[in-house]
Amino acid sequence: MKTYQVKHIISNQLTLDSNTLNPFWDKANVMSDFIFPWEKEEPPRTNFRALYDDNYFYFRFDVEDNNVLTHIKIDNKMEVVDSDRVEIFFRQNEELNPYYCLEMDARGRILDYVTKYYRDFDYDWQWPENDNLKVEASENENGYVVEGAISLSSLKELGLLKDNTLEVGLYRGYCMQLPNPEAKLRWISWVKPNSEKPDFHIPSSFGILELKS
């Protein structure tokens, strides 16, 4: 299983700011081996970084995109599914019963939901409140950036952080057309899922993040 090592930093040193690259991100491993799992060509670049301190797990996506598309009609979280976005899924184990999903667009909107295998989505669910999830996003000349912080306490409460390990899926929805009447997307991921058709909601699409001391 693919593994990424998350380095530890001193608490309260990293603040979210998607408009600049905080010097603390230089400490993070840069993971850029995202692929089109169901296409032969190379996708536009996606860089992922992650760090953690004693209180939060931090992540950052730097996304190359020459035409960022964001669906806005009534401006609610469900419009994220028809937009350019990055995604993190967290699971307790391979049973995927349940697993937790965050999909985040270039405006910083968060589609958070809980799911049970197979594709039993509960979009009414929300990540635990009280500063347990923070996301900042912005567009730039190269595409867009999404930064986030998730409290370690909420990850433990949901049964996701165990033995300094997170089992996650890292994905990107590359939007080619806004709804007309449906959006058109191409799918990018860190791990190549064992599926002949596009599907991230399966056990084989996940990897491991190791929180190293």
N, C-alpha and C positions, 0 to 999 in steps of 0.2 A: 504494500500500500504506500502511496506517495506520502512523504512527510516533509513538513516545513518546521524549522526551529524558530520559536519566538523568544527573543532575548528580553532579559529583565532590565528595567531602568529604575532610577530613584523615584519615589512617589511624588506626585504633584509637579513634575518637571515638564510634562508634555501637555500643552493646551491645543485644542482643535482649531485649525485655521486652514481651510482648504485653498486659500489664495496664495499661501506661501508654503515652502517645504521647511518645516521646523528642523533645526539642526539635529534634534534627537532622532529624527528618522534616518540619519546617516548610520546609526547604530544597528538598524534593522537589516536583515537579509532581504534582498530584492528578488522576488519570484516573478518571472516573466514567461514561464513556459505554458501559457494558455494556448489552446488549440481550437480549431473547428472540428469537433469530434465526428461530424457527419459530412464533412466536405474535405476536398483534397488540398485546397489552397491555404496559404498562411493567413491568419486573421490579423487585423490591425492590433497593435501592441496593447497589452494590458499589464501593468505592473502592480503587484500586491506586496504590501509590507505589513508587519504586525510587531507589536511590542506589548509588554505588560509591566505594571508595577504592583504594589501590594494591594491596590484597590480596583484597578481597571485593566481590561484587555483592550488594546487600541489597534485599529486597522486603518489602512489607507489604500485606495485604488487610484492609480493614475491611468486614465483611459484615453487612448488615441482614437479620435473620431472627428472626421472633417465635416460632419453634418449632424450635430446633436439634435435629436428629435424628442420633444417632450409633449405628451398629450395633456392638454388642459381644457376642460369643459366646465365642470363644477368644482374642480380642484380638490378631489378627495383621494384617498390612498389607493383606490382601485384603478385609478388612471395610470399608475405606475406600470401596470402590465402591458400597456400600449405605448411605452416610452423606452428610450435608451436607459439601461439600468445595469447595476451590478447586484450580485446576490450572494448571501451567505446562508447556508442551511446548517443547523446544528442537530445532531442526533445523540440519543442516549446509547444506542447500540444498533446492530445491524437489523434488528426487527423493525426499525422505523415506526415505533408505536409507543409514544409519538415522536415527531421531530419538529423543529421550530425554524421558521423561515423569515429572513429579512431581505426584502428587495428594495433598492434605494436608487432614486433617479438623480439627474443632474441639478435638480432644485432642492435636493435634500429631503424629499418626501419619502416616507417609509411605509411600505406595505409589509406589515408584520402579521403573521398568522401561524397557527399550529395545525399540524397535519398528522393523519394516521395512514399507514400503508393499506390500500393503495389509493392515493389521491383523494382522501377524505379531508377536504379543506375546511377549516373554520376561520373565516375572515373576520369574525367578530372578536376573536382573541387579540389581546395586545400584550406586548412585552411589559413585564412588571414596571410600575411607575416609580417616581421618586429618584430621578437622576440615574436610573439603572441603564438607560440607553440614550446616547447623544449622537447626533449625526450632523455634519456640516458638509456642504457641497457647493461647487462653483464651476462654471465653464471657463475655458481659457482658449488660447489660439490653437492649441493642439487637440482639444477635446474637453474632458471634464475630470474633476477630482471629487472623490467621496472619502471623507474621513469620519471615523466613528469611535466611540468609547462605550464599552459594555462592562458593567460592574461584575467583578468576580463573584460577588455574593449572589447576584441573580443567576449567573451561570451554574453555580452550585445548587441553588434552590431548585432549578429546573432539571437537575441531574445530568448536566452536560459537562461540567469540569470535574474530571476524576483522575487522580494521580498525576496532576499537572498536564493533562492531555485533553484536547478537544477533538472530536471527530466532526469534520466539517466538509461541506461542499462549497466550492468557490466557482461562481459562474458569472456570465455576462449575457444580457439580452441586447443584441446589436440591431437596433431598429432601422429598417430600410424605408418604411412608409408608415405614416400615422393612419389611424382608422379611416377607411374609405371603401366599404364600411368597416373592414377589419385591418388591424395593423399587420405589417409584415416584418418578421424578425428572423435573424440568423443567430445561432446559439454557439457560445464560446464557453469553454470550461478548463479547469486545471487538470482534472482527471478525465480520461476517456471512459465513459460509461459502457458497460457491456449490453448495448442495445442497438438494434439495427435502425431504429427510428429515434428522432430527438426525444429524450426523456431524462430529466435530472432527478426525478422522484423515485429513484431506485437505489438499493444499497451500493452498487458498484460505482456510483458517481462521487463517493466521498473519499477524503484523505484524512491525514492526521496533522494537527498542530501540536507541537511539543513545547510547553512552557519551560524554558531552561533557566536555571538559577545562575 
